[in-house]
Amino acid sequence: MLKPVMIQTCVPVIGGVRKKSGHAHRKSLNDSLEGEVKAFLIDEGQLHTYDDLTKVNPVTPTTVLKCLQARYRAKVFYTHAGCTLVALNPFQPVPDLYSLDVMKEYHCAPQPQESKPHIFIVAEEAYRNVQGQVEPVNQSLVVSGESGAGKTWTSRCLMKYYATVAACSSLLKSQDTVERIEKRVLDSNPIMEAFGNACTLRNSNSSRFGKYIQLQLNRSQLLVGASVQTYLLEKTRVAGQPANERNFHIFYQMMTGGSDEQRREWKMSHDQRFDWLPNAEKTLEEDCFDETVEAMLHLGINAEKQGHIFRILAGLLQLGNVTFCSAMDESQPSLLSYPIDFMQHCASLLCVPVEELQTCLRVRTLRAGKQSALFKPCSLADCSVRRDCLAKVIYAQLFEWLVTFINDSICADNSTWCNFIGLLDVYGFECFQFNNLEQLCINYANEKLQQHFVAHYLKAQQEEYVSEGLEWSFVKYQDNQGCLDLIEGIPTGVFSLLNEECLLNRASDAKQFRVRLEKELSDNGSMSWDKFSKQPHFTVAHYAGKVSYQIEGMMEKNKDPVPPELIYLLKKSENPLLHQLFADRDPVGQGTRGLKQVVTVVSKFKNSLESLMKILHSTTPHYTRCIKPNTDCRPLTFKKEEVIMQLEACGIVETIHISAAGFPISCPVYKQCTVGCLELLEEHRNRVCSQRAFSIQCCWHRYKQRRRHAMRRAVTLIQAGKYRSCDCTDFVLVLQALMDALAEAELDDAEDLQEEAMPPELDPILRARGSVQLSSIQEPVMVRGWPMGLALASAPTITVSMTATGFQKMMSVMACLNGHCFRSGEYKVETNQFKQGVASIRAQPRGSTKLHYQRSPLLYADLHPDHKRDGVTGLNQILLEST
C-alpha cells in the first residue's frame, strides 16, 4: 500500500492545503469549485457506483449527498467514507443481505476491503486484527446515529456474524451446558430488547439503555463467552410514557402472547385496560412473547423463575391503575379511588400485605435522631410520586438482576479468554418537544463518543500528516470540547451545579436554578436561553443541533429518592425473586459514620461513561455511522434535508476530506497533475514486486536442485559401496542359503559333522588379530581398508580362520566368503563351533572379530569388474600386487 503523498505546488487545494489570499482568488476558487460540482453531477447514472466517498471529486456536502441518494435508490445501503462505514436504514427487510452465505463470502475473502461495502467488512477487519495480534489487539465497534437509524439492528447483525465465524462448539461432539455458547450469546439479545427497548416516535424498537457487549475470544480466536455492561436504563418510562409512545416491549408481549391460564394467574383479563400500557392496540414485530420465553429457557431461566418475573411485571401494571383522591380532612391520608381491586391485585402479585402497601403509599415516616418515628399523611401528589417510585425501583432492580444472570450464563472464566471484540450500542441523539434529565444524559453520552471520534481520527490523522512532513493545513471540523466543558465542567458545569443543588436540604426551585445557571455559565457560547419562554429552561448547542431542556423536575430525577418504607415493604415480600432483589439493599443509604449518602443519577452515569471511554481508548475502534433517511420510517424514502443534517452533525464530510486529501488521487485540484505520478509509482511498485517474486523463485529452484543433486550423489555412493563388497542381490540369496544350510546341518547331520576331522589349531596370534592367512604365506597378512572379496579374488587356495562375537558378525563374514567371487565350489567354509564340539548355530562363538577399514583408493577403481575374465586387470590388479 502506498504511503500518503502530498505533492507540493502553488495550486490552491480544497480540504486542507495552502490557500491564496485575496477576494479575487477566493471568488475564482469558488467559481472553479461550483463548476467542478456541476460537471461531477452531470452523469447521474454513475453516481451509485461510488462505493467509497473518498473517490468523489470534488468532496462537498452536495456531491456526497447525491451519491448516497443514488445508492439508496439503487437499494445499496452501505458506503465507505474513509475510516467509517455509512449505513442507510432501508426500513424494510432486505432478502439475503445478511444470510450465512454472505457471511462466509466476506469471512473467506482474501481482501474483504475489495468487496462491496457491508457491515461484515467492518466485523471481519476487527476479527483479523485480533487474529494477527495487531496492537492494540482488543477491538471496539462503535455504532452511532440518531434514534431509529438502525443501531440496534446493526449490533444484532454483528453479534450474529461473530457467533457464526468464531464458533467453537462445532469442535465439540457433546455439550453438557444448557446450550452452546454462541446460541446463549445470541439469546441475550431478545431478552435485553424485551426489557430495555420501547416504541418511540422515531423508532419502533428504540433502545432505552446503553450497552457494551464484550465478545470474549480464546487464543485460537474462537468465541468462548461474552459479558454485557449497561448504562442508564430509562426506568421513568415504566411509570410514564410520552404522548404516542409505548412502555417497554415485555408488557405488550405478556398482553398478546400470554395463555388464558397465565392471564388468570396474572389477574389480567382480556378486556382489561392499563394506564401504563398506552397504544396497546398497536401491533409490532417486537411483540413476540414466545421468542422471549424461549431465550430465557436457553439462558437457564427456568419456568419457576419466569413465573416470579411475570408476576412482578403484572403487579406493576396493576399498580399503575391505582389512583388517589383527596381526603375531606387534610390531616388524614389521601383516599384510594374506586375500585380498589387494583391495589389488592397488586399486593397479591407482589406477595406483600395489602394494608402495609396502602400505608407506604399514603403515609410518610419521619425520624429525628433517637426519637420515635412520626407519621405524616402524604399529599395527593406525593402519593402518586411514591407509587411511581415503587414501580421504577422494582423494574430497575429486576433489569439489573437479568443483566447479572445473563452475564453469569454467558461469561467465560478469565483463564479461558485473552482478547475481546466490543460492540457499543447506545441511545442515539434525542431532541423532543419536552426534554429533561434523561435526554441530557443521552446527548452527553453522544457528545463523548463524538469527541472520541474527533480525537482518534479527525485530529490524530492530520497530526500524523504533519509529523510525516506533508505540506498540510488543518481541515476545520466541529470540535465539541466547549459543549463537554459546559456539561461536565468542574466546578461550574451543569452536572456539578445540579449535584450541588441536590445536596442542599431544601425544596427544589426551578426558577432559582435557572438564575444560577445563567450567572455561572453565561460566558460559555454553547449555552443560551429564550428570554420570552415562561418555563424555566436552558438550551445547549450540541454537535448535532440545539436542544432545549426543561428544568422543572430535573433535580428530583437527579436525586432519585426511594422512601425507606418501600424498601422495608419489599424486603418482606414472599415472592422469592422480589425478596432477593432487595435483601441486601440499605433502605436509609447511610455511610460508615451514619451520615446519609446521596449518589445522584448524573454522578453514577458520568462515572460509568468514563469507565467506558477508558475501554474505548485502550482498543482499536471501528466506526459505523447509521443514517436515518426520513423521520417517518417509510421504506426507501430519502429526504435530503434530514440526511444532510446528520452528515454534517457527525462529521462525515470532514472525514472524507481528510481521508481523500491524504492520497493524491483523491484530491480535487491535484488530480490532473498527479495521475501520471501515481501511475508511475504503481508501475514501479509492480515491477519491483515482480523482481522480488522472481528472485524468490530462483532461490527456491536453486535450493531444490542442490537438494536433488546431493541426494543423487548420496545414493550413488551408497550403491558404489555395496558393489565394492558384493552384489546386493546375490548377498541376500547367499545369506539365506547359508542360514538354510546351517539349520539343516544342525538338525540332520550334527553327528556326522562331529566325526569329521577338525581343522588344525589356530595360532594364538591369528585368534587375537583376526587376520587372514593364505596357504602359501607362513605369517598372517593384515588387510587394511580393502574389501575382502577383492583381496581374495585371485588366490588359488585359501584357508581362512576367523573368530567373531555374535551370530550376525559371523554370518557377515561367511556370506562375504561365499559371495559371487567364490562360487566354483573349490572352497570349504567351516566355523569354530565345530572345533568346540557343538554343532549348533546357536552356540556362542569365542574370541572376537577385528576388522580394520581405512579410506582406500578403491573409490577410483572399477566398481563393476567383469567376473567372467580369468583374472583381475587394470587398477584392481595393481592394487592387489601392491599388497
N, C-alpha and C positions, 0 to 999 in steps of 0.2 A: 504494500500500500504506500502510495506516495505521501511524503511529508507535506503539510500545508505550505504553500509557496506564495509569497507576495512579491509581485514584480513591481519595481519602483518606476514610476513615470509621472509626468506632470498632469496627466488627465485626471479630472476630479472623479471620485468614485462614490457611489451611493452605498450607504450601510456601513460606514465606519472607516474612512480613509481621509486623505488630505483634501481640503476644500479651498477654492479660490474666494477671495474676499471681493466684496462689492456687489451692489444691487444688480448690475448688468450680468455678472457671472451667475448669480443665483437665478435670475429670470431665464437665462439661457439654459441652465441646468434643469429648471422646472419644465421648460418647453420640450427639452430633449426627453425628459422622463415621461411626459404626457404622450409624446409621440411613440415612445417605445411601448407604453402600455396599450395604446390603440393597435399598434402593429402586432402585439402578442395576442390580443383578444380577437383578431380578425378570424383566425382559424379556430372557431369554437368546436368544431368536430374533433379536434385533437386534444382539447383541454383535459378530458377524462383519462388520458394516457399518462399524465404526470403522477406517478406513484410516489415520488419524493418531491416535496415542495421546494427543496433547495435547487432543483433544476429549473424552477420558474425564473424567467428573465423578462422584465425586472421583478424584484421581490417587493410588492406593495400589498396593502390590505385588499385592494381591488382584485389584483391578479390571483392572490391566494384564495379569496372568497369564490371567485369564478371557477377555479379549478375544483374546489371542494363541492361546489354546487353541481358541476358537470359530472363528477364522480358519483355523487349521491343520486342523481337522476339515472345514471347507468347501474345503480344498485351495487356500487363499490363503496364500502363503508369504512375502510381503513386506509390511511395515508401516512407516509413517513413525513416528519417535519424536523429534520436534523436529528437531535438526540431523543426526540419524543415521537410518540405514535398518536395520531389524531384518530379518534373513533367517533363516528356519527351514529346516533341511535336511530335504527330503522323503524322502531315502534311496531314491528311485526316480526313473526318468525321467519327466519331465512333458512330454507332447507339445505342440508349438507354443508353448512358453513362451519360447523363445529363437530363434525362426525369423527368417528375413530379413524377412518381412512385419512382424513385431513390432518389429524394429529400425527399419524405415522409418517405422512408425507413431509411435514416440517421437521419432525424429530430425526428422520433418516437423511435429510438433505445435507449434502456436503457443505454447502454455503446457504444457510437459511435466509441470509440477508438479500440474496439474489432472487428469492421467491417473491410472490405477490405480498404486499403488506398485510399483516394479520397479527392478532394479539398473540398467536402462538409463536411468532418470531421473537417477541419480547421474552416470552416464557423460556424458549429454547436458548436464547442468548444467556439468560441468567443461569440456566441449568448447566450450560457448557462452561461458564466461568467457574462454577463450583467443581466441575469435573477436571478442569485444567488448573485448579488451585490458584486462580488469578487473585492477587491481593487487591483489596480485601475480599476474602473468599465468600463471606456471607453476603447475600443479596437481598435487596428490598425492591418490591414492585409497587410503586406509588400510583394509585388510580384516583384521579381527581376530576372534578367537574361539578356543575350545578346539580341540584336535586332533580332527578328524572333524566339525567344524561346517560345513564346506563352503567354506573359504577358497580352496583351490586351484581348485575348480570356478568360484567367483565370479570369480577373477582370469582364468581362461581365457575366461569369457563377456565380460569387459570388453575383453580383447585382441581378441576376435573382433568386438566391436561397433566398436571404433576402426578395425580393419582393413577394415571394411565402409563406414562413413560417411565416413572420412577417406582413402579410397583415391584414389590419384593415377594408378595405372597405366592406368586406363581412358582417360586423356587421351592415352596414347601408343599408337601403332599397332604399333610393333615394340619388342621388348625384346632387348637384346644380353646382358643379365645372365643368370645361371643361371635365376632365376625372378623374378617381380615381388616387390617389397619386402614387400607385405602377406603374401604366401604364405610368404616366408622368416621373417618375424617370427612368424607362427603356427607354423611348423615348429620353431621353437626350443623350444616347449612340450613336445612328446613326447620330445625328446632330454633336456631338463633333468629331466623327470619320470622317465624310464627310469633315469638315472644318479644321481638325487638323491632319489627317493621310495621308500618301502617300506611294506609292510603291517605295521601295529602292532595292538595290542589294541583301540585306539579308532578306527582308521581304516585302510581297505584301501589308501588312496593318500595316506599321510602324508608331507608334505614334511620331509625330514631336513636341510634347509638353509633359510636365508632368502634371499630375492631381492627386489631393487628394480629394476623394469624401467622405463626411460625411453623413452617413445614420442616420437620427435622429429618436430616439425611445422615446415613452412616458413612463409613469410609469408602464404601462402594457406590456412594451417591444413590442409595435406594431409600425410599420413604419408609421410615420406621415409627413415626409419631408426629404429633403436632400439638401446639398449645395456642390458646386464644386469650388475648388481652382486650378488655372492653373499656370504653371511655364514655362517660356522661350519658347514661340512659335517660331519655326524656320521660321520666316517670310521671310528670304532671299530666300526660295525655290520658292516663288511666282514669283520672277523675275529672277531666275536662278537655273537650275536643274543640278545635276551632271550627268555624262555620264551614259546612260542606266537606268536612274531613271525617275520618273514622278513627276508632280506637285501634288497639293492637290486633293483628290478624287472629290470634288464638281465640279471642272471644267469639268472633264470627264463625270460625271453624267449629267451635262447640255448638253453636246455634244451628248450623246447616248440616253437620256431619254426625252429631250425637244420635245414638239409637233411642228408641222410646224408653227402654229401661234406664239408660243413662240420664235422659232428661227428667225422668221421675226422680232419680236419685239426686240430681242437681236442683230439683224443685223449679224446673224450667219448662213450663207448658208451651205448647206451640203458639198459642195466641197471646203470650205474654210479651210485653214491650219493656225495654230497659232504657233508663235515661242516659246511661253511659254507653249505649250502643247506637249512635246515630247512623243513618243511611244503611240500616241493616238489610233493606230490600235490594241493595246493590250487590250483585254477584260478581266476584273477581276470581281470576285464575288462582290466586293465592289462598282461597278458602278451601284448602284440601286437608281435611281433618285426618283422613286415613294415612296420608303420607307422613304427617307429623307423628302419629301414633307409631307407625312402623319404624320411623327413625329413632324414636325413643326406645323402642324394644331392642334395636340393634346396638344401641349405646349402653344397654344394661338397665334402663329404667323400666322395671317390670310393671305388671298390671296393678299391683298393690300401690306402688309409688305413684303411678299415673292417677289412680283413684284419689289419692290425697291431693295431688296437684289440681285436678279438675274440680274437686270440692272447694278448694280455696278460691279458685277463679270464679266459680259460681256464687260463692259467698260475697265476693266483691261486687258482682253485678246486682245482687240483692241489696247490698249496702248502698249502691248508687241510687236506688229508688226510695231510700229513707229521707224524708223531709221533716222540717220542724216548723212550728208556729209559735208566736209569742204568747206567753202566759199572761193572764189577767193581772197577776201580781208580779211586779218586777223583781221581787225578792225570791221568786220561785223559778226553777229551771224552765227552759223552753219545753213546750209540749211536742209530742210526736204527732205528725199529721196522719190522718186516717187514709187507708187502712194501715194497721201496724203489723200486718203479716210479714212485710219485708224485713223488719227488724228481727222477728222470730226466725224466719228462714235464714237470715244472715248468721245469727248466733248458732243455729243448728249446724250449718255447713262449716263454720269456723270452729265448732266444738268448744264454745265458751258460754258461760251463763248469760242469759239474755238480760237479766236485771243489771249485772255488772257492766255489760256493754252499753246499756242505756245511760247508766250513771257516768261512765267515762266520757261519753259524747256530750253530756249536758252539764256536767259539774266539774269545776276546776279545783284541784287540790293545791293549797298553798302551805309552804313550810318555811318557818323562820327560826333558824338555829335549832335549839333543843326543844323548842315549844311544840306542843301538839299540833297536828295538821288542822288547817282550816279549809272549809269547803265553800266555794263561791259559785253561784249559778252562772253559766255561760250565756252570753248574748246570743241572739239568733244567728248572727254572722259567725260568731265563734263556734257554734255547734256545727255549722257547715264546714268550717275550716278543719275542725277536728275529724269530722267524717272523711273529708278528702285526704287528710294527713294519714289516717289509718289505712286507707286504700293504697296510698303511694308507698308507705313504708313496707307494707306486706308485699306488694308487687316487686319493689326494688330488691328486697331480700330474696324473694323467690327467683328472680332473674339471676342474681349473684350466685345462688345455690346451683342453678342449672349450669352456669358457666364453669363453676368449680367441678361439678360432676362430669361435664364433658371433658375437661382437662384431665381429670383422673382416668377417664376411659381411653383417651387417645394419646396422652403424653407418654413419651418413652423415657426410660431411665437415662440419666446423664452419661452413663458409661457406654450406651449403645449408639449415641449420635454425636457428631463432631461439627457439623455445619448446618445452616438453615437458609431457607428462602422465605422471606417475609412478604405477606400480602396485606397492604394497607387499604382499608375501605372505610372512609369516614364520610360523615354527612357533608353534602355539598353546600356551597354558599347559599344563604337564605335571606330573602327580603320580602316580608309580608306587609299587609296593611298595618298590623299591630305587631311590634317586635319587642321582646323583653329579654330576660336574662338568658334564656335558652338560646335565642338567636345570637346574642352577643358572644356566648362561649363557642357556638358553632362557627361563626365567622372568624373568631380569633384563632381557632384551630386551622382554618383555611389560610389565614394570614401567615401562620407559622410554616405551613407547607409551601406556600408561595415563596417565602424567604429562603427556605431550604433549596428550592429550585433555582432561585436567583443566585444564591451563594455558590451552588455547586456547578452551575453551567454558565449562565449569562455573565457572571463576574469572573469566575475562575478560568473559563475558556479564553476570554480576552486577555487576562493577565498572563496566561501561558503564551499567547501570540507575542506579547511584548517581551517576555523573557527569552523567546527564541530569536529576537532581533528583527521581527517583522515591522515594517512601517505601518503603524496602526494607530488610529484614534478611536476612542471608545464609542461604541454604539450606545445611544441613550436608551434606557429602559426604565420602567417604573419600579423604583425602589420603595418598598413598603416599610422601611425601617421606622419612618416617622409615625406611621399608624400603630406599629407594635409598641413604640415608646409611649404612645398615648394610652394604650390599653394596659400594658404590663409594667409600665414605668414605676420605679420606686424612688421617692415616697409619694409622688403625686400622680400616679396613674389611676385610671378608672377603677381597676381592681383594688388597688391599695386604699383608695378613698372609700370604696364600697365596703371593704372589710372593716375599716376603721369605724364607719358608721354603724355597722352591725355589732361591734363590741360595746358601744355605748348603751347604757342601761336606760333607754328612753324610747318612746314611741317613734316610729319612723315618720319622717315628714318629707314627701317627695319634692315639694317646692323648695324647702330649705337645702336639700341635697343638690338640686339643680343650681342654686345660687353658689354653692361651694364649688361645684364643678366648673362653673363659668369663671369663678375667681382664680382657681388654681391652674386651669388648662386653657385659658383664653389665648395664650401665646402659641399654642400648637395649631398649625394650619390644617390638621386632619379633623378637627372638631369644629362644629358650628351649631347654631341654634336658630329656630324660627321664632322670632320675637312676637309674631302675631298668633302663635298657637296658644290655646288655653290649657292644654295638657302639658305638664312638666315632661320634658324630653331632652335629648341631645342627639346630634347627628354626627356619624363617623364616616369619613371618606375612605372606604376600603379600596383595595386594589380592583375589586370587581364592581364598584359603584358605591354610592352613598346609601346609608341605611339609618333610619330614624328609630331610636329606641325610647319606649315609654318608661319613665322612672317609677310610676306607681306600681307597687307590689314587688319591685326588684329587690329591696332589702329583705323582705320576708322570705322570698325564694332563696336568697343567698344564705340566710340563717338556717333554713330548712329545719325548724324546730319540731321535735316529736315529744308530745306530753308524756311524762313518765307513767301516768296512769294507763296509757295504751300499751306500753311495753310490759307492765306488770300483768295486764289482762292477757296478752298474747303468750306470756310465759305459762299461764295456767291452761292453755288450750290442750284438749285431749286429742287433737289431730297430731299424730307423731311428727309429721313433717313440719307443721306450723310451730310446734313446740321446739323442734330442733333449730329452726331459723332464728329464734330469739333467746335460746337458752343461755348463750354466752354474752348477750348484749347488756351493757350497763345502762339502766334507764335514765340515770341522772347525768351521766357523762362527766364524772369528776376526775380530777387528776390525782397525783400522788399526795398532794397536800390538801385535798378536799375542795380545791377550787374548781369551779365549773369551767370546762374547756369548750371553746366554740371553734369548731372546724367548719369553715364556710364552704359553700359549693365551689366558688371560683378558686379557692385555695387548693382543694383536692383536684380540681380539673387542671389547674395550672401545673401542679406537681406531676400528675400523670402524663401530661403533654410534654413536659420537659424530659421525662424519662423516655418517652417515645422518640423525641428528637435525638437523644443521645444514641439510641439504637440506629436510627437512620443515618447519622453521621459516621457511624462505625461500619457501615455496609456500602456496597456498590448499588446506587439507586438506578432504577429504570422507570421512566415516566410514561404514563398513558393519560392523555387528555381526552376525556369524554365530552362531546359537544351535543347539546340538545337543539335539534333543528327547528323545533317550534314548541310553544308553551302548551298547546292543546293536546300533545301526544298523538297527533294524527300521522298515520303511516306515510312515508315518502313525501312529506311536506317540508319544504326548505324555505325558511323566512330569513332573508339576508340580514335584516336589521338586528335580529336577535343573535344570529350566529356571529356577526362581526363584533358585537359587544363581548361575547365570550372569548373570541380570539384575541382581542386587544387586552381583555382583563387578565388572561393567564399568560400573556407574553409570547404567544405563538409566533407572531410576525417578527419580533426581535430575535427569537430563537433561530428562525430561518435566516435572518440577516447575518447573524454571527456564523452560523454553520456554512452558509454559502460563501461568505466573504473570506473564509479561511482557505478556500480552494479556488484557484483562478478560473477554472472552467465555469464556475457558477457566478462570478462577479459580473454585473450587468455591463459596465463600460469596458472592463478589461477583456471581455470575451474575445473580440476580434484579434487583439494583439497577443493573445496567449494560446489560441488554438494551434498555432504552429509549434510553439514552445512545448505545449503539453503533449502533442503527438510525438515530437522528437524524444521527449523524456520517456514516454511509454514505449516507443520503438527501441530506444537504448536499453530500457529495462528488460524488454522481451529478449533482446539479443544477448544480454549478459546472462539472463536466466537460461537461455538455450546453451550457451557456452559452459555454464556450470553443470548443467544436466549432462552434456556430452562428456565433460571431464569425469564426472561421477561414473558414467557408463564405461569409459575407458579403464578406469581404475578397477572397476568390478570385473570386467572381462580379463584384464591382466592378472588379477588375483585368481580367477577361476582357471586360466591357462597354466599358471605356475603350480597351482594345486594339482591339476591333472597330470602335468609333467612329473612332478615329484612322486605322485602315486604310481605312475607308469614305471619310473626308474626303480622305485622300491620293489615293485612286483618283479621286474627283470632281475634284480639282484637276488631276490629270494629264489626264483626259478633257477638261476645260474648256480647257486649254492647247492640246490638239490641235484642238478645234473652232474656236478663235480663228484659227488659221493656215489650215487647210483640212480638209476632210473626210478622215478617215483612210483610208477605203476608196478614195475617188477618188484620193488621193495615191499609193497603191500602184499603181493602174491607170495613172495618168498617167506615173509614173516608168517603168513597164515599157514603155508605148507610146513614150515619149521615147527610151529606150535602143534599142528596135527601129528607130525612125526614123533615129537617128544611125548605127546599124550599116548600115542599108540605104543611107544616103547615102554612107557610106564605101566600100562595096563596089561599088555600081552607078552612082552619079551624081557621082563625085568630079570628073570633068572639067566636067560641067555647072555644078556649084557654083562652080568656079574662074572660069567665064566670066561669071557674074552680076556685077552691079555691087556693089562693096564699099561698105559704109556709110561715111559720112564719118569723117574722123579725129576721134577724141575729144579733147576739151580735156584737157591735162595735169592740170588741177586735178581734173577728173572722175576720171581714172585714179588719182590719188593718194588721193582721198577716198572713192571708191567710192559716189558719190551717185546719186540717181535724178533724171533730167531730164525734165520734161514739155514737150511740144511748144509749149505756149502760154507757157512761162516761159523767160526768157532765162538766168537763173542757176540753177545746181543747187540743189535743195531737199534739205536734210538731214532725213530722217525718223528720229526717235529714239524708240525704245520702242513703235513702232506695228507691228502685223502688216502686212506688205507687201501682202497681198491686200486688206485693208480700206482701206489708203491709196489703192490704185489702183482701187477698186471703181467709182467714178463718173466716171473720166477717159474722154473720148471717144476720143482718140488719144494714144498714149504711145510714146515711143522710150526704151528702157532700155538703157543701156550699162554693163556691169559687168565687172570682171575678178576672177578667183579663182585661188588657188594650189591646185591639186589638183582631180581629177576629181569627187570627191564633193561638194565645195562648189559646183562649177558645176552639178551635177545638182540639188542642192537649190534653187538659185536658179531654174533653168529650170523645175523642177517646180512651184515656187510661182507663177511667171508663167503657166504653162499649167494652172493649177488650175481649180476649179469656177467661179470668177468670170469666166473669160475663154474660154469655150467658143463664143463667137459666130463665131469664125473671122476677126475683123477685125484680129487682131494677128499679127505675124510675129516669130519668135524666131530670132536669129542669134547665133553665137559669134564671138569674135575670132580663133578658129583660122583662119577663112576669110580674114580680112584678111592674115594672115601667109602665105597661100598654101598651107597644108597642110590638106587636107580629111580629117582623121582624128580620131577621138575619143581616140586615144592620145597626141595631141600635148600637150605640157606647156604650159599657159597661162602667160602672163607677167603680172606685176603681182600684186596681192593684192586680196582682198575684205575690206572693213572694214564689219562690221555692228554698229551700236550699239543695244543694247537696254537700257532702263531700266524700272523699275517704273511701271506705267501704270494709269490709272483704268479701263481696259477690263475690269478684274476685275468691275466692276458693270454692264458693258454687256450687250446681248443676245447670248447665246452661240450662238444658233441663228437667225440672220437669214433671213428668207424671201427666197430668191433669185429668185422669180417676180415680185416687185414691180419697178416701173420704177426706183426709186431707193432710197436708204438713208434711213431716217427715224429719228426718236427720238434717243436719246443717241448713237447712231453718227453721225448726221448732224451733230449739234452738235460732236462731236469732230473730224469731218472739216473742218468750217468753221473751227474754231479753229486748224487747222494752216496 
